[in-house]
Amino acid sequence: MIDVHQHLLPARYVQEVGEAYITAQGSSTRLPPWSVEGALQGMDAAGIRTAINSISAPGFAPLAAAPAAALARWCNELAAQIGTDHPGRFGFFAALPLPDIDASLREVEHGFDRLGADGVCVLTNHGGHYLGSPVYDPLYEELDRRSAVVFVHPTTPASMQLVAGLSPSTLEFPFDTTRAVADIVLAGVLIRYPRIRWIFSHAGGAIPYLAGRVEMLTTNKPELRKWIPQGFSAELRKLYFDCALSLSPTTLDALVAEVGMERLLFGSDYPFGPKDQMATAARGIAALPWSEDRKRQLRSGNAELLFPRWRA
């Protein structure tokens, strides 16, 4: 299997961003244990050949611009070194110190040209700016030039009211993913920057269920329809989605019906989520009432096409 959704949680990152800030978003009040050795043990037990690491929410949000850029550079250097130390086992999506566009462009160059990154990681919003905002255009121009993969991880919305004591990661993360998907589609990002390959986490949040509603309620809005000339669903079929924490047959069947089987990727969300999340995710795929060919596509086949260097 190829896991496109694993995270680094090194001590320096935790110290500088703040343990309380990190744990405030999760479903648990504790910081999950993370180590390269722990990741490898979990991968071996679950049958995961390769994992692509990234920095999860909250990214570098609490930090000022200069410390955020320095920490992003350190995280990317660490991720690249982990891959070097364990050939074939780890790739990474370069962390970007957004919303600082200039520093992020420097990290794009460093990540791709010097470290061999598999793509970049962004959050669904940075300081309340969702991914369809024109503030990101200089970044998208460079990513489009490189035909880059962009892995999108949810974060806490800029404003919200929690429901029934649930953590932001329980409902607000998938809702923020839904907002981000709709925003890039209806802002024309996919048409203006067609070479960027996007991966959205957690089966796209509520997108599989709301795509038809968006289509219906934009029918008489020409300012939006110009960006979805073939319909909202046609634009969604340009995107990729991982299955992290989303292995319900109900969820995945709806997603496949909306975007097609070839757009699904395997993700575990290690070290976040329940204990032994990698093994739980592997068992979840095995239990799906799908053909073995579909399961193979989800486990690794689609990812091998998107990331040719990780082919078996």
KOLZALO-329257 format. One record per residue (C-alpha): residue in one letter; x, y, z; chain. Coordinates in steps of 0.02 Angstrom, whole numbers, plus 50000, padded with zeros to 5 digits. Each point is the difference from the previous one (the first is absolute). Layout:
NUSE:rest:c1:c2:c3:kette
NUSE:A:X:Y:Z:A .
...
END
This chain:
NUSE:rest:c1:c2:c3:kette
NUSE:M:50000:50000:50000:A .
NUSE:I:50048:50181:49975:A .
NUSE:D:49942:50115:50139:A .
NUSE:V:49984:50181:49940:A .
NUSE:H:49941:50064:50169:A .
NUSE:Q:50127:49982:50139:A .
NUSE:H:50067:50140:50109:A .
NUSE:L:50160:50053:50084:A .
NUSE:L:49987:50057:50180:A .
NUSE:P:50180:50031:50055:A .
NUSE:A:50042:50075:50169:A .
NUSE:R:50065:50166:49931:A .
NUSE:Y:49839:50028:49903:A .
NUSE:V:49894:49961:50154:A .
NUSE:Q:50104:50116:50109:A .
NUSE:E:49995:50148:49881:A .
NUSE:V:49818:49987:49947:A .
NUSE:G:49940:49949:50173:A .
NUSE:E:49929:49836:50061:A .
NUSE:A:49840:50083:50061:A .
NUSE:Y:49971:50081:49830:A .
NUSE:I:50024:49833:49911:A .
NUSE:T:49891:49896:50115:A .
NUSE:A:49860:50129:50005:A .
NUSE:Q:49948:49948:49824:A .
NUSE:G:50000:49812:50027:A .
NUSE:S:49873:49877:50068:A .
NUSE:S:50115:49964:50147:A .
NUSE:T:50079:50116:50125:A .
NUSE:R:50165:49905:49986:A .
NUSE:L:50141:50018:49877:A .
NUSE:P:50017:49836:49906:A .
NUSE:P:50170:49914:50008:A .
NUSE:W:50101:50014:49840:A .
NUSE:S:50166:49931:49944:A .
NUSE:V:50077:49935:49840:A .
NUSE:E:50020:49831:50082:A .
NUSE:G:49818:49998:50054:A .
NUSE:A:49946:50046:49825:A .
NUSE:L:50103:49860:49924:A .
NUSE:Q:49932:49872:50124:A .
NUSE:G:49823:50051:49960:A .
NUSE:M:50033:49999:49814:A .
NUSE:D:50077:49827:50005:A .
NUSE:A:49854:49932:50102:A .
NUSE:A:49871:50077:49882:A .
NUSE:G:50088:49957:49837:A .
NUSE:I:50041:50180:49954:A .
NUSE:R:50149:50006:49883:A .
NUSE:T:50020:50190:49988:A .
NUSE:A:49931:50148:50097:A .
NUSE:I:50002:50182:49947:A .
NUSE:N:50023:50113:50151:A .
NUSE:S:49933:50175:50028:A .
NUSE:I:49974:50125:50139:A .
NUSE:S:49821:49996:50063:A .
NUSE:A:49888:50136:50068:A .
NUSE:P:50027:50128:50072:A .
NUSE:G:50153:50016:49889:A .
NUSE:F:50097:50154:50055:A .
NUSE:A:49848:50108:50040:A .
NUSE:P:50052:50061:50174:A .
NUSE:L:50171:50061:49941:A .
NUSE:A:50060:50165:49929:A .
NUSE:A:50063:49999:49821:A .
NUSE:A:50187:49976:50030:A .
NUSE:P:49986:49859:50128:A .
NUSE:A:49868:49915:49892:A .
NUSE:A:50115:50003:49849:A .
NUSE:A:50147:49935:50101:A .
NUSE:L:49898:49859:50075:A .
NUSE:A:49927:49951:49831:A .
NUSE:R:50176:49988:49929:A .
NUSE:W:50056:49892:50147:A .
NUSE:C:49848:49885:49982:A .
NUSE:N:50034:49977:49815:A .
NUSE:E:50183:49962:50028:A .
NUSE:L:49950:49872:50132:A .
NUSE:A:49871:49919:49886:A .
NUSE:A:50127:49985:49859:A .
NUSE:Q:50129:49925:50118:A .
NUSE:I:49875:49870:50062:A .
NUSE:G:49972:49949:49820:A .
NUSE:T:50187:49988:49969:A .
NUSE:D:50025:49896:50157:A .
NUSE:H:49862:49877:49951:A .
NUSE:P:50004:49980:49810:A .
NUSE:G:49833:49957:49923:A .
NUSE:R:49902:50024:50160:A .
NUSE:F:49969:50187:50016:A .
NUSE:G:49963:50145:49885:A .
NUSE:F:49936:50171:50054:A .
NUSE:F:49893:50147:49954:A .
NUSE:A:50098:50159:50033:A .
NUSE:A:49929:50110:50138:A .
NUSE:L:49966:50180:49948:A .
NUSE:P:50001:50145:50125:A .
NUSE:L:49839:50075:49935:A .
NUSE:P:49928:50131:49994:A .
NUSE:D:50174:50068:49963:A .
NUSE:I:50003:49979:49810:A .
NUSE:D:50181:50051:49971:A .
NUSE:A:50066:49881:50133:A .
NUSE:S:49887:49863:49933:A .
NUSE:L:50068:50024:49824:A .
NUSE:R:50176:49981:50069:A .
NUSE:E:49947:49839:50085:A .
NUSE:V:49923:49935:49839:A .
NUSE:E:50166:50026:49912:A .
NUSE:H:50100:49922:50140:A .
NUSE:G:49880:49856:50025:A .
NUSE:F:49991:49948:49818:A .
NUSE:D:50172:50046:49933:A .
NUSE:R:50110:49952:50147:A .
NUSE:L:49903:49879:50108:A .
NUSE:G:49899:49900:49874:A .
NUSE:A:49827:50033:50074:A .
NUSE:D:49850:49905:49933:A .
NUSE:G:49893:50156:50009:A .
NUSE:V:49951:50134:50125:A .
NUSE:C:49878:50003:50144:A .
NUSE:V:49878:50142:50034:A .
NUSE:L:49855:50020:50120:A .
NUSE:T:49820:50030:49952:A .
NUSE:N:50016:50179:50059:A .
NUSE:H:50142:50108:50061:A .
NUSE:G:49944:50142:50111:A .
NUSE:G:49825:49986:49928:A .
NUSE:H:50058:50010:49819:A .
NUSE:Y:49928:49847:49913:A .
NUSE:L:50091:49924:49853:A .
NUSE:G:49901:50090:49866:A .
NUSE:S:50063:50170:50061:A .
NUSE:P:50102:50101:49874:A .
NUSE:V:50135:50023:50133:A .
NUSE:Y:50063:49827:49951:A .
NUSE:D:50014:50035:49813:A .
NUSE:P:50190:50027:49998:A .
NUSE:L:50021:49834:50090:A .
NUSE:Y:49881:49911:49882:A .
NUSE:E:50090:50069:49848:A .
NUSE:E:50161:49918:50059:A .
NUSE:L:49916:49837:50051:A .
NUSE:D:49910:49993:49832:A .
NUSE:R:50165:50028:49910:A .
NUSE:R:50070:49850:50093:A .
NUSE:S:49843:49891:49978:A .
NUSE:A:50011:49979:50188:A .
NUSE:V:49898:49891:50115:A .
NUSE:V:49914:50100:50138:A .
NUSE:F:49942:49903:50153:A .
NUSE:V:49863:50094:50094:A .
NUSE:H:49975:49965:50184:A .
NUSE:P:49855:50074:50098:A .
NUSE:T:50019:50118:50145:A .
NUSE:T:49885:50092:50117:A .
NUSE:P:49888:50126:49910:A .
NUSE:A:50034:50183:50028:A .
NUSE:S:49835:50015:50094:A .
NUSE:M:49889:49863:50069:A .
NUSE:Q:49894:49941:50145:A .
NUSE:L:50036:49823:50057:A .
NUSE:V:49855:49877:50006:A .
NUSE:A:49961:49900:50157:A .
NUSE:G:50179:50007:50061:A .
NUSE:L:50071:49915:49846:A .
NUSE:S:50179:50042:49954:A .
NUSE:P:50036:50103:49844:A .
NUSE:S:50073:49845:49917:A .
NUSE:T:49836:49905:50017:A .
NUSE:L:49884:50110:49897:A .
NUSE:E:50087:50164:49960:A .
NUSE:F:50148:49920:49911:A .
NUSE:P:49893:49912:49869:A .
NUSE:F:49889:50153:49985:A .
NUSE:D:50152:50109:49970:A .
NUSE:T:50060:49878:49867:A .
NUSE:T:49829:50017:49919:A .
NUSE:R:50017:50191:50001:A .
NUSE:A:50175:49991:49926:A .
NUSE:V:49948:49883:49859:A .
NUSE:A:49852:50108:49953:A .
NUSE:D:50107:50156:50012:A .
NUSE:I:50137:49945:49879:A .
NUSE:V:49871:49934:49877:A .
NUSE:L:49886:50152:50001:A .
NUSE:A:50145:50123:50002:A .
NUSE:G:50064:49922:49839:A .
NUSE:V:50164:49937:50073:A .
NUSE:L:49986:49832:49911:A .
NUSE:I:49972:50083:49831:A .
NUSE:R:50129:50138:50021:A .
NUSE:Y:50134:49881:50067:A .
NUSE:P:49959:49835:49916:A .
NUSE:R:50168:49913:50028:A .
NUSE:I:49990:49999:50190:A .
NUSE:R:49949:49829:50069:A .
NUSE:W:49896:50019:50159:A .
NUSE:I:49976:49872:50139:A .
NUSE:F:49865:50034:50130:A .
NUSE:S:49995:49908:50165:A .
NUSE:H:49866:49895:50083:A .
NUSE:A:49901:49955:49844:A .
NUSE:G:49965:50183:49963:A .
NUSE:G:49899:50033:50157:A .
NUSE:A:49818:50024:49952:A .
NUSE:I:50035:50029:49815:A .
NUSE:P:49935:49829:49941:A .
NUSE:Y:49831:50039:50077:A .
NUSE:L:49987:50184:49957:A .
NUSE:A:50064:50002:49821:A .
NUSE:G:49826:49984:49928:A .
NUSE:R:49935:50138:50111:A .
NUSE:V:50139:50117:49946:A .
NUSE:E:49963:49958:49818:A .
NUSE:M:49815:50038:50022:A .
NUSE:L:50020:50162:50096:A .
NUSE:T:50128:50075:49880:A .
NUSE:T:49893:49974:49845:A .
NUSE:N:49948:50183:49988:A .
NUSE:K:50167:50075:50051:A .
NUSE:P:50098:50039:49840:A .
NUSE:E:50145:50073:50099:A .
NUSE:L:50027:49826:50073:A .
NUSE:R:49947:49894:49853:A .
NUSE:K:50142:50070:49894:A .
NUSE:W:50118:49899:50110:A .
NUSE:I:49899:49840:49989:A .
NUSE:P:49954:49996:49814:A .
NUSE:Q:49973:49811:50004:A .
NUSE:G:49922:50003:50174:A .
NUSE:F:50065:49994:50179:A .
NUSE:S:50027:49812:49999:A .
NUSE:A:50108:50009:49844:A .
NUSE:E:50121:50113:50094:A .
NUSE:L:50000:49885:50152:A .
NUSE:R:50059:49859:49888:A .
NUSE:K:50163:50095:49977:A .
NUSE:L:50041:49978:50185:A .
NUSE:Y:50069:49858:50106:A .
NUSE:F:49934:49950:50171:A .
NUSE:D:50077:49894:50136:A .
NUSE:C:49899:49883:50112:A .
NUSE:A:50079:50045:50168:A .
NUSE:L:49873:49974:50141:A .
NUSE:S:49868:49977:49865:A .
NUSE:L:49990:49814:49961:A .
NUSE:S:49812:49983:50019:A .
NUSE:P:49927:49916:49845:A .
NUSE:T:49864:50132:50000:A .
NUSE:T:50129:50138:49989:A .
NUSE:L:50112:49918:49871:A .
NUSE:D:49860:49939:49888:A .
NUSE:A:49933:50177:49991:A .
NUSE:L:50173:50067:49961:A .
NUSE:V:50031:49871:49864:A .
NUSE:A:49831:50039:49922:A .
NUSE:E:50047:50184:49996:A .
NUSE:V:50182:49999:49942:A .
NUSE:G:50043:49824:49942:A .
NUSE:M:50105:49863:50078:A .
NUSE:E:50163:50060:49923:A .
NUSE:R:49996:50157:50109:A .
NUSE:L:50010:49912:50168:A .
NUSE:L:50160:49981:50101:A .
NUSE:F:50043:49910:50162:A .
NUSE:G:50035:50102:50156:A .
NUSE:S:50017:49955:50183:A .
NUSE:D:50025:50170:50088:A .
NUSE:Y:50137:49930:50113:A .
NUSE:P:50037:50048:50138:A .
NUSE:F:49828:50080:50022:A .
NUSE:G:49837:49907:50014:A .
NUSE:P:49968:49841:50100:A .
NUSE:K:50139:49891:50067:A .
NUSE:D:50075:49883:49869:A .
NUSE:Q:49922:50108:49865:A .
NUSE:M:50104:49925:49859:A .
NUSE:A:49945:49822:50038:A .
NUSE:T:49821:50058:50025:A .
NUSE:A:50002:50085:49829:A .
NUSE:A:50073:49845:49917:A .
NUSE:R:49865:49892:50077:A .
NUSE:G:49870:50126:49945:A .
NUSE:I:50051:49979:49819:A .
NUSE:A:50000:49811:50015:A .
NUSE:A:49822:50006:50069:A .
NUSE:L:49930:50108:49858:A .
NUSE:P:49870:49908:49895:A .
NUSE:W:50102:50040:49844:A .
NUSE:S:50089:49899:49867:A .
NUSE:E:50183:49962:50027:A .
NUSE:D:50043:50109:49850:A .
NUSE:R:49917:50150:50082:A .
NUSE:K:50089:49966:50163:A .
NUSE:R:50167:49989:49908:A .
NUSE:Q:49968:50169:49921:A .
NUSE:L:49965:50076:50169:A .
NUSE:R:50147:49917:50087:A .
NUSE:S:50133:50051:49875:A .
NUSE:G:49950:49995:49816:A .
NUSE:N:49936:50179:49988:A .
NUSE:A:50144:50069:50103:A .
NUSE:E:50128:49912:49890:A .
NUSE:L:49930:50093:49850:A .
NUSE:L:50003:50167:50091:A .
NUSE:F:50173:49970:50076:A .
NUSE:P:50095:49892:49874:A .
NUSE:R:50157:49994:50107:A .
NUSE:W:49907:49897:50131:A .
NUSE:R:49948:49862:49881:A .
NUSE:A:50043:49828:50067:A .
END
